[in-house]
Amino acid sequence: MFPCRLAVLLLMSHITMMLAEPPGCKIRITSKGLEMLKSEIQKFVKEELGNITIPDLQGKDGVFQYKIQDVKINELKFTFVDLRFQPDVGLVFEVHNSSISLSFQRQIQYWLLHDEGVINASAEDVNIHTALHLNKDMYGRLKISNISCDASVGKMRAKFSGTLGRVYDFLGTFLTTAMRLILNQQICPTLNHAGLELMNSLLDTVPVRTTVDKYVGVDYSLLSDPLVTANNLDMDFRGMFFELHNVSDTLVNYAVYPVVREYDRMVYLALSEYFFDSGMYAYFKAGVFKMVIANEKMPKDLEMLLRTTYFGTIFMLNPALVEAPISLHLEVTSAPHCVIRTSGASVAVTSVVTVIVLPPGQLPVQLSSMTMETKLNAKVSMKGKRLALQMDLRKFKIYSNQSALESLALIPLQGPLKAMLQLSIVPIINNRTKKGVQIPLPEGMDFIEEVVEYHNGFIIIGANLHFTEGLREVIEKNRQEVPSNSTASP
């Protein structure tokens, strides 16, 4: 009975994986990446704890009366700091055996004695354990959904100054006990605010649905909660482009699931064929893949060759058209398709080239229509947070849509048309693709030392991380600005 149940469970698990939408974009953050983040988070936590506000205190115990005010935290010394992954939770930040130095003004009344002065105190054996629970929110954005915090101050020491400082040293227990209690109560609320409010505002800088240009946008919403193990954090993003004027017309993802097995670098970005196909599909639907080559854009040698090739056709139509300008209309007939193999990436494009004569003051006259099949090599690169492509013509073929005989007549056009593609059209494509598209990474953080690897069906970019701005600077800037690139209309 048990083997049957196990088989059913395995089958259901397999079916669920098959039905689940594969990610077009996947990011892995490794323990090395977390180690780099630790110094920034440690600095950020110190700043937050240094801003703890402690209220004035006053009390009475028999003939002893006291008042404490102007409490200031002067220094935090973290002896041991750890930032690590917590499987199925998120991140854990721990501080052990650390200290907090502070000072405050005192007023003390003991019998008829009155004294004022400064108390320098030290909170010792400070221990903090904070777990950050990471999930995707309803918009598909990575968020810190909850924080579990436990903090303790082991002991408190105080040193008095002033006229009667030494006389009141023995009374320090009253004050240090109160201060220790308040610090214990303030640390976790401060860290909760830092995580749920401030750190989440940093995550708000990661694009979810954002515009790329005036034609298309890209969807980086998370498909599921992040997968956290002891060594890494994996995030599966939709990684899909869409046309801005028809966001519901998108390409279905049948691509392979990108698999990341590496841990040597701080971060890995995996992109499937679907990521690139959806982009070309969106641009195709937006009508971008059309071009007219005429007048000064037409190479003179190509125009002369076209006029010679179609001289008989033009003369039979109307001898007066022999000297009329000739133009080429290029239009991609279906969305280009990307193929990624271990040898590299390529893009296949099929388009129709129409030869048209342009008689002055009259309607254009079509001379011929031919199919052009091209294959472009695509080199992927990364700079900062932007992914770019560099295209290069690999294969080229034209043939007539009307007859095999005309296809033979087009052979002399192969060379000039190929040259036109290399010299005129491919540079236009590269000028557009080199601008790149932003990947889902927070502001103030960039990829450096990138290495691109090609696999069957997807690419992997391994890189290290570099802070261009501190966490505090990014958070403060983001809280002051109105978000302009975080979410596009669904």
Protein Blocks (a to p, Z undefined) as FASTA:
>chain_A
ZZmmmmmmmmmmmmmmmmpccdfbdcdddfklmmmmmmmmmmmmmmmmmmpccdddddde
hjaccddehiacfbdcdfbacddddehilpadddehiacdddddddddehjbccdddddd
ddehiacdddddddddfkopacdfbdcdddddfbacdddedjklmmmmmmmmmmmmmmmm
mmmmmmmmmmmmmmmmmmmmmmmmpcfbdcfblmbccdfbdfbdcdddfkbccdddfkia
cdfklmklccddfbdcdddfbfkbmbdcdddfklmmmmmmmmmmnomagcddehjllcfk
lmmmmmmmmmmmmmmmomklmmpccddddddfbdcdddddfkbccdddddddddddddeh
iacddfbdcddddddddddddehjaccdddddfbdcdddfkbmklmmmmmmmmmmmmmmm
mmmmmmmmmmmmmnopaddddehiacehiacdddehiacdddddddfbdfklmmmmmmmp
ccfklbccZZ
